[in-house]
Structure formats: C-alpha cells, structure tokens
Amino acid sequence: MYVWWHQCNEDVTHHSELCLDEVNMRIMWPSNLHVLSRKDFYRQTVNLSDITYNTPGVLMSNLSFDSVYTTAWKTMRLPSKFPELHKDTFERRYKEVCKQFRLKSTENFEILSVAYSVLHIRGGDKQTDSLEFNTKLVLSQMPNRRKIVVITDDNAYAKHIISEYCQDTQNNNSLDFSELSIVPQSSAKHEALFRDFHALMLADEIIQNSPAGWSLFSNVVSVIQTTPLLNTWQSHTRSNDKYMCLMSGI
C-alpha cells in the first residue's frame, strides 16, 4: 500500500506542519505500508489501478465512515483484478497492520511506569457547552487513587475541568492527576505530540472529552492498541454526530 505524505520543501499548500521527514524519523511503519513524498508516490503508482471511493454503490467516505475499520471496508471498491473486499478479511488485515505500528526512540519520553488511565481533553472543544459532557460523572466512577494522565492541547481548559471535578464535594474518590504539559515552542512541539501519542498507547483505558464522539488523535490509538475508549459527550441535539459517535465504538 502506497500513501502520499506531504514534504514541506515540496508542497506549498500542505495542511500540516508535520512533514514526511519528521514522520519517518519518529514512526516505524508496517512492512507493507510505504509512506512517500508526492513525487515518489506518483512514480511508484503510475501503472497501478486506483481504489475508488465516493462512487455510487459505495458508502460515502465522510462523517468518519472511512476512519472506523468496522465500516471503512464499505467506503472503497478495489480494482477488478483483486478479489471482492469482505468485512472479515478487511478487519483481520487491518488489525494485523495495526499490530506492526510503533513509535521510534521512545526511551526519552518521561511516562509513568505504573498502570494509568488517560483523560484526553481537546482544547478546541471549550466552545462546546460543558453541560454536553459527563466527564465529571465518569471520573467519579474511577477506582480510588487511580492514576490519571491528562493529555491536552490547552492546559488552561484542562485545568478548569480538573478543578471543577476536584471541588465537587459529591465525589467520593480521590484521583491522582498527572498532567503532560504542552510545549508551546515550535522547535519542541512535535516532541510533545509524539510523547502524548506514546502515553496514549501505553494507557489501560482512554477517557475522551470531545464532542461528536470523536477525536482522531485518541481514537486512532484505541484502534491500534485495542484500548477501551469512553467518550463523555452526551448531546442529543446533533443526531448525525451522535450517530457517528455510536458507530465509532462498534
């Protein structure tokens, strides 16, 4: 399988600062997955047949259907020379590939050496009414003195949520929160990103404070590691998003 990843010195309109060289330096890809620059991608695939998507008879590749392995196989059609794609085969191969995914050079990351849960809080979601989340209720059901590693891209927002929980006198358990602070300097931003990803991969379970029942960052880890994930969004006003939230957990 060939995948095109942008190269910062080649692609002016790329959507991210995380370029191919940086990614390849930090990720050990599965043996049958070749992540290439745009130039190398087109050179390697020029004589290959395309996988089709967003065509009649195929489930649309949006609303996260193609990001969840239980539905992703319905979003694509293989070239005619390949056998017909079936759910069981796709899921089995998908999981085999996931097991090969690893991060490189993780020995420098300071991660807890004891069992812990991750509370993943997306900073962009502070625009969502806090009443749409039951994060505090979920935390109150955790075992007493449980180690909770907080991963966030907005320390102030995360501290507000944790403070609200700790000040609630109805909580009968005492949790041990350990925050992985954001490193704002651009030179160290990617280091923090992969450190957080590594912390997610080692977690026993993931609590996800994110609307629409989805955050790619922690959902991907849940799929790769088969880590239990609980999203705390409980809105009933956005039915389509809630539907996809349920689908992502199948």
matplotlib code that plots the C-alpha trace (Angstrom):
import matplotlib.pyplot as plt

x = [0.0, 1.4, 0.5, 1.4, 2.6, 3.5, 7.1, 7.4, 10.0, 7.9, 4.2, 3.4, -0.3, 0.1, -2.4, 0.0, 3.5, 4.2, 6.3, 7.4, 11.0, 9.7, 7.2, 9.6, 12.1, 9.6, 7.3, 8.0, 5.5, 4.1, 6.1, 3.5, 2.8, 5.1, 4.8, 6.3, 6.6, 4.2, 6.8, 7.8, 4.2, 3.2, 6.3, 5.6, 1.9, 1.8, 1.0, -1.3, -5.1, -6.9, -9.0, -12.3, -14.4, -17.3, -19.0, -22.5, -23.0, -20.2, -20.6, -19.5, -16.1, -17.1, -18.6, -15.8, -17.1, -13.7, -11.9, -13.6, -12.5, -15.9, -17.3, -14.2, -14.4, -17.7, -16.3, -14.0, -14.0, -10.9, -9.7, -11.4, -8.3, -8.5, -10.9, -14.1, -13.5, -15.2, -15.7, -14.0, -10.9, -10.6, -10.9, -8.4, -5.8, -6.4, -5.7, -2.5, -1.2, -2.1, 0.0, 3.1, 2.7, 5.4, 7.0, 10.8, 13.1, 10.5, 13.1, 13.4, 9.7, 9.0, 5.9, 4.5, 5.9, 2.7, -0.8, -2.8, -5.8, -5.6, -8.0, -7.8, -9.2, -9.3, -8.8, -10.9, -13.9, -14.2, -16.6, -19.0, -21.2, -19.7, -23.2, -22.9, -20.2, -20.5, -16.7, -17.0, -19.5, -17.2, -14.2, -16.3, -16.7, -13.0, -11.3, -9.9, -6.4, -6.4, -3.5, -4.9, -2.6, -4.2, -3.4, -4.5, -3.6, -5.0, -3.6, -5.9, -9.0, -7.9, -7.1, -10.6, -12.2, -10.0, -10.6, -14.3, -14.1, -11.8, -14.0, -17.2, -17.9, -20.1, -17.1, -16.2, -13.0, -9.6, -7.8, -4.1, -3.9, -0.6, -0.6, 1.6, 2.3, 2.1, 5.4, 4.4, 7.8, 7.7, 11.0, 9.7, 6.0, 6.4, 8.3, 5.3, 2.9, 4.6, 5.2, 1.4, 0.7, 3.1, 1.4, -1.9, -0.5, 0.6, -2.7, -5.0, -8.1, -8.9, -11.5, -12.2, -13.6, -14.6, -17.9, -19.4, -18.0, -14.7, -11.2, -8.8, -5.8, -7.0, -9.4, -6.5, -4.6, -7.7, -7.9, -4.2, -3.9, -7.4, -7.6, -11.0, -12.2, -15.1, -16.3, -18.0, -20.1, -23.8, -25.5, -28.9, -29.2, -26.8, -28.2, -25.9, -22.8, -24.2, -24.9, -21.2, -20.2, -22.0, -20.6, -17.1, -17.5, -18.7]
y = [0.0, 3.4, 6.6, 10.1, 12.4, 16.0, 17.2, 20.7, 21.8, 20.4, 21.1, 24.7, 24.2, 21.3, 21.2, 20.5, 21.3, 17.7, 16.8, 13.5, 13.6, 14.2, 11.5, 8.9, 9.8, 9.0, 6.2, 2.6, 1.8, -1.6, -3.6, -3.4, 0.3, 2.7, 6.3, 8.5, 12.1, 13.2, 12.8, 9.3, 8.3, 9.1, 7.5, 4.2, 4.1, 5.4, 1.9, 0.8, 0.7, 3.1, 2.2, 4.1, 5.9, 8.3, 6.5, 5.1, 1.9, 2.7, 4.2, 7.8, 8.5, 11.2, 11.5, 9.2, 6.1, 5.6, 6.1, 3.2, -0.3, -1.7, 0.5, 1.5, -1.6, -0.3, 3.1, 1.7, -0.5, -2.4, -2.7, -5.6, -7.8, -8.0, -10.3, -8.7, -6.9, -8.6, -7.3, -10.2, -10.1, -6.3, -6.3, -9.1, -7.5, -4.1, -5.4, -7.2, -3.9, -2.1, -4.5, -3.6, 0.2, 1.5, 4.8, 5.1, 6.5, 6.5, 6.0, 9.8, 10.2, 10.5, 8.4, 6.8, 3.4, 2.2, 1.5, 4.6, 5.9, 8.8, 11.8, 13.3, 16.9, 18.7, 22.4, 23.4, 21.8, 24.5, 26.2, 23.3, 23.8, 21.9, 20.6, 18.4, 16.3, 13.9, 13.8, 14.6, 11.7, 9.3, 10.3, 9.9, 6.2, 5.5, 3.5, 5.5, 6.8, 5.8, 7.4, 9.7, 11.2, 14.3, 14.9, 18.2, 20.9, 23.6, 23.4, 26.2, 24.4, 21.1, 22.5, 24.1, 20.7, 19.0, 21.8, 21.5, 17.8, 18.2, 20.9, 18.8, 17.6, 14.8, 12.9, 10.1, 9.1, 10.8, 10.6, 11.2, 13.6, 13.8, 16.4, 16.2, 19.9, 21.4, 22.6, 25.7, 26.4, 25.3, 23.5, 21.2, 21.0, 17.7, 16.2, 16.8, 15.5, 12.1, 12.0, 12.4, 9.7, 7.3, 8.0, 7.1, 3.9, 2.7, 3.6, 1.0, 3.0, 6.3, 8.8, 11.2, 14.7, 15.6, 16.5, 14.4, 11.3, 11.5, 12.8, 11.2, 11.5, 9.2, 7.2, 6.0, 4.8, 3.0, 1.1, 0.4, -0.9, -2.1, 0.1, 0.6, 4.2, 6.1, 9.3, 11.6, 13.7, 13.2, 15.8, 14.8, 17.9, 16.8, 13.5, 12.9, 13.4, 11.2, 8.5, 8.5, 8.5, 5.2, 3.8, 4.6, 2.3, -0.7]
z = [0.0, -1.0, 0.9, 0.0, 2.8, 2.1, 2.1, 3.4, 0.9, -2.0, -1.1, -0.5, 0.3, 2.8, 5.7, 8.5, 9.7, 10.4, 7.3, 5.8, 7.1, 10.7, 10.5, 9.1, 11.8, 14.5, 13.2, 12.4, 9.6, 9.0, 6.4, 3.7, 4.1, 2.1, 3.1, 0.3, -0.9, -3.6, -6.3, -5.2, -4.7, -8.3, -9.6, -7.7, -8.5, -12.1, -13.5, -10.6, -10.7, -8.4, -5.4, -6.0, -3.3, -3.1, -6.1, -6.5, -4.5, -2.1, 1.4, 1.3, 2.7, 5.2, 8.7, 9.8, 8.0, 6.4, 9.8, 11.6, 10.5, 11.0, 8.2, 6.2, 4.0, 2.7, 1.6, -1.1, -4.2, -5.2, -8.8, -10.7, -10.7, -6.9, -5.0, -3.7, -0.4, 2.5, 6.1, 7.9, 5.6, 5.8, 9.6, 10.1, 7.8, 9.4, 12.8, 11.6, 10.2, 13.4, 15.5, 13.5, 14.1, 16.5, 17.5, 17.4, 20.1, 22.9, 25.7, 26.1, 26.9, 30.7, 31.1, 34.3, 35.0, 36.7, 35.3, 34.4, 32.5, 30.1, 30.1, 26.7, 26.6, 23.2, 23.7, 20.7, 22.4, 25.0, 22.6, 23.4, 26.4, 29.4, 30.1, 27.0, 28.7, 31.6, 32.2, 35.9, 36.3, 34.5, 36.7, 39.8, 38.9, 38.6, 41.3, 44.3, 43.8, 40.2, 38.2, 35.5, 32.9, 31.3, 27.7, 26.2, 23.7, 26.1, 29.7, 31.0, 29.7, 31.1, 34.5, 34.6, 34.1, 36.7, 39.1, 38.8, 39.5, 42.5, 44.0, 43.7, 47.2, 45.9, 44.6, 47.0, 45.2, 45.1, 41.8, 41.1, 38.2, 36.3, 33.5, 30.5, 29.9, 26.4, 25.0, 23.0, 21.3, 17.7, 18.0, 20.6, 19.5, 17.7, 20.6, 22.8, 20.2, 19.9, 23.7, 24.2, 21.5, 23.2, 26.6, 24.9, 23.5, 27.0, 28.7, 30.2, 29.1, 27.5, 28.6, 25.8, 26.4, 22.8, 21.1, 18.3, 20.0, 18.1, 18.2, 15.7, 18.0, 20.7, 18.5, 16.4, 19.4, 20.7, 17.3, 17.1, 20.6, 21.1, 24.1, 25.7, 25.0, 26.5, 25.1, 27.5, 25.1, 25.7, 23.4, 21.9, 19.8, 16.9, 15.9, 12.9, 15.0, 17.8, 15.3, 14.2, 17.8, 18.3, 15.0, 16.1, 19.1, 17.2]

ax = plt.figure().add_subplot(projection="3d")
ax.plot(x, y, z, "-o")
ax.set_aspect("equal")
plt.show()
